[in-house]
Amino acid sequence: MMVMPLGPDLVTALGMPAEQTGYFSGGATLGAALMGLIAAPWLDRFNRRSALLLLIGVRFALLMACALAPDSDWLLLIFILSGCVAGPLAAVVMASVLDLVPPAERGRRLAYVSMAFSLAAILIVPVALTLAQWWGWRSPFLLLGACGLMLALLAALSFPSLPVKQVAGNRVGDLLKAPLCQGALLVLSLQMFGHFLLIPHFATYFQFNLAFPRTGIATLYLCGGLASMATLRLCGRWIDKGQALATSLVTSLLLLALTWAGFAAPIGVPVLLLFTLFMALSSARSSTTLAITVAIPAPHQRAAFMALQGTVTNVAAAFGSLLSARYLVSQPDGTLQGFAELAWINIACGLLACGGVWLLIRGLTPIPDNNNPESGRARQGSQ
């Protein structure tokens, strides 16, 4: 979230080609995917609290180490290593939330968790961009790493112990055999692939293609984050009222229409309005899809499922970032060619994902004993 808006600063300070920004997000998400897959069979065997503290500490120590990178190659390597830790960390965080929150409240609670992305846009990105302007590109990494280590300390003092009851069976194997799990992973991968065809290059595209001032990029993320928080709260309430399908389809179709009007066949939508709506709708779509898919695993499979979900989405995001980085061509003046074609691919992926969400909700049926860790393998449509 922080490195992508810093793309123009890294281009200037390190002499990095503009299209290489996609390699940072692509490499980090691919690393997160790989480690999430490796860790999936093991994450449900440890107390959630212990795993969480270890992963938070390692993740933010590596982010702080990014500030020591002497050039773009070292920065890319250390950033990818930090991304490798992010995969298992995200899985443990989401599994902990599901352990603590009853099904009837998950729409709103997961919306709150999803607000982390919006808060990053509101707080981290503007602060990072301002620090980069004042003291160079290294300062945001130092600040974020220090804040993350403080978060680990707070978690050690306040986070409850969450031991996981051991259940015989192959958690990962059982999940991968379930049609609902397969469908959920496909839907999420389509959404993330399309999303990351565009999002890593927004700052560069706005600044060089649309002549949006560098000093206004922080304002874009501030407005986008605030709008995302509002839509996430609204969508969370709708989901808890049983309107998950309508919420998902409405946010998805509006996002696709905006992508068409703003990037595929531009009609001159103001950059501030375009980015604010894009952030709000994409956050709402992601949160709604997450609230639907977390109903699939049984409690003793939650961390494994979240790790698999993170792996698939990170692979999709990585391929989207890498494909866009390879496809886009930067001109001597910094402008990017080929953005409209990527927007059309984004729209196609979004339409396919809409159909997948509809099929998922048709297949989800509440099963009472799926909240019982002793119930064995996860059935279709657990709570």
C-alpha positions, -999 to 999 in steps of 0.1 A, spaced: 0 0 0 29 24 8 54 14 -19 31 19 -48 23 56 -42 61 60 -36 68 48 -71 76 82 -86 99 90 -56 118 57 -61 120 64 -98 136 98 -91 159 88 -62 171 54 -74 169 59 -111 144 30 -113 123 26 -145 87 37 -139 72 3 -149 93 -15 -123 69 -4 -95 48 -34 -105 77 -57 -96 75 -46 -59 39 -54 -55 41 -85 -77 72 -99 -60 59 -93 -25 25 -108 -32 41 -138 -49 63 -143 -18 33 -140 4 15 -166 -17 43 -191 -15 48 -188 22 10 -189 28 8 -222 9 38 -237 28 24 -226 62 -12 -236 55 -9 -271 70 7 -258 102 -10 -226 111 -40 -243 129 -16 -263 151 -4 -233 171 -19 -209 196 -31 -179 175 -15 -154 199 20 -169 198 19 -171 160 6 -136 157 33 -120 178 61 -138 160 49 -129 126 42 -93 134 77 -88 148 95 -104 118 73 -86 93 79 -51 106 116 -57 113 121 -65 76 101 -34 66 124 -13 87 154 -29 71 142 -17 37 155 17 47 190 3 47 188 -8 11 216 8 -10 198 5 -43 166 -6 -60 177 -42 -63 183 -46 -25 151 -27 -17 132 -51 -39 148 -82 -23 141 -70 13 106 -59 5 98 -93 -11 111 -110 21 88 -89 42 60 -99 18 67 -136 25 59 -130 61 27 -112 53 10 -143 39 9 -164 71 4 -132 92 -28 -123 73 -41 -158 76 -36 -159 114 -52 -124 118 -83 -134 100 -86 -168 117 -84 -150 150 -112 -126 141 -134 -155 130 -127 -173 163 -137 -142 183 -167 -130 164 -201 -149 161 -215 -154 126 -244 -129 130 -219 -101 135 -193 -110 110 -204 -86 82 -199 -55 104 -168 -69 121 -151 -79 89 -159 -45 75 -140 -30 105 -110 -53 97 -112 -43 61 -110 -7 71 -73 -13 78 -67 -8 41 -87 25 42 -68 36 73 -36 30 55 -48 52 27 -59 79 51 -29 78 75 1 58 62 1 69 26 -2 107 31 23 106 60 47 84 39 45 107 9 51 138 31 80 122 48 95 111 15 92 147 3 109 161 34 135 135 43 137 110 14 122 77 5 139 58 35 120 77 62 86 61 56 100 26 60 116 35 93 84 50 106 62 20 95 87 -5 109 88 12 143 50 15 144 47 -22 136 71 -32 164 51 -11 188 20 -29 176 36 -62 184 42 -50 219 6 -39 224 -6 -73 210 16 -90 236 0 -71 264 -36 -73 253 -44 -100 228 -61 -131 243 -47 -166 241 -65 -186 214 -55 -223 215 -67 -244 186 -83 -277 193 -66 -305 173 -88 -325 150 -77 -355 130 -77 -352 93 -61 -334 64 -73 -298 68 -58 -285 35 -67 -316 15 -103 -316 27 -107 -279 19 -92 -283 -16 -117 -311 -24 -147 -289 -15 -164 -274 -45 -174 -243 -25 -137 -237 -15 -126 -241 -51 -153 -217 -63 -144 -191 -36 -107 -193 -46 -115 -188 -82 -137 -158 -76 -111 -141 -53 -83 -148 -78 -103 -131 -107 -110 -101 -86 -74 -97 -74 -59 -103 -108 -80 -76 -124 -74 -52 -95 -37 -55 -96 -35 -49 -133 -42 -13 -125 -36 -3 -89 2 -6 -87 5 21 -114 -21 46 -103 3 71 -88 25 70 -119 -5 71 -143 -22 100 -126 10 120 -123 25 115 -158 -5 106 -180 -32 128 -164 -8 156 -153 -21 153 -117 4 171 -94 27 151 -72 17 172 -42 -19 161 -46 -13 123 -45 -16 122 -7 -50 140 -10 -62 113 -33 -54 86 -9 -69 105 20 -102 110 2 -102 74 -11 -96 61 24 -124 81 40 -149 71 13 -139 34 17 -145 35 55 -180 49 48 -189 23 23 -174 -6 43 -196 3 73 -227 5 51 -220 -28 33 -213 -45 66 -248 -36 79 -264 -48 46 -245 -82 48 -257 -88 84 -292 -81 72 -290 -109 47 -282 -88 16 -248 -102 8 -256 -111 -29 -272 -77 -36 -243 -59 -19 -217 -78 -38 -234 -74 -72 -241 -37 -68 -206 -28 -57 -190 -50 -84 -211 -36 -113 -206 0 -102 -169 -6 -100 -168 -21 -135 -188 9 -148 -163 33 -132 -133 14 -146 -149 17 -181 -156 54 -178 -123 62 -161 -97 40 -178 -110 17 -206 -128 44 -225 -120 76 -206 -147 103 -206 -129 128 -185 -139 119 -150 -119 142 -126 -90 123 -110 -101 131 -74 -136 117 -80 -123 88 -101 -99 76 -75 -122 82 -45 -150 61 -60 -126 34 -72 -111 30 -37 -146 30 -21 -161 5 -44 -132 -19 -46 -129 -19 -8 -166 -27 -5 -164 -54 -31 -135 -71 -14 -151 -69 21 -184 -83 8 -166 -112 -10 -146 -120 21 -177 -120 43 -193 -146 19 -162 -169 16 -154 -171 54 -186 -191 58 -170 -221 41 -144 -236 66 -151 -252 99 -134 -236 130 -104 -259 130 -98 -252 93 -100 -214 94 -63 -205 94 -56 -231 67 -85 -217 46 -73 -181 51 -38 -192 42 -50 -208 10 -72 -178 2 -42 -156 8 -20 -178 -14 -44 -178 -43 -52 -140 -41 -15 -132 -38 -6 -153 -68 -34 -136 -88 -22 -102 -76 14 -110 -84 6 -121 -119 -16 -90 -124 12 -68 -112 39 -86 -132 18 -88 -163 10 -51 -162 47 -42 -156 57 -62 -186 29 -49 -208 30 -12 -200 56 9 -218 69 41 -203 78 69 -226 107 93 -220 84 118 -203 72 91 -179 37 85 -194 25 49 -196 11 33 -227 -13 4 -226 -34 13 -196 -68 12 -214 -62 -24 -226 -55 -35 -190 -87 -18 -179 -107 -39 -204 -91 -71 -189 -101 -59 -155 -137 -55 -166 -138 -90 -180 -124 -105 -148 -150 -85 -128 -179 -98 -148 -168 -134 -144 -163 -129 -107 -199 -116 -104 -213 -148 -118 -191 -168 -94 -204 -149 -64 -239 -156 -74 -231 -194 -76 -213 -193 -43 -243 -178 -24 -266 -204 -40 -244 -231 -26 -240 -218 9 -264 -234 34 -260 -230 72 -250 -263 90 -252 -261 128 -224 -284 138 -198 -267 116 -190 -244 145 -180 -275 165 -143 -283 161 -152 -320 168 -175 -322 138 -148 -335 115 -142 -321 80 -158 -289 69 -192 -293 52 -204 -271 24 -214 -237 38 -202 -237 73 -207 -207 96 
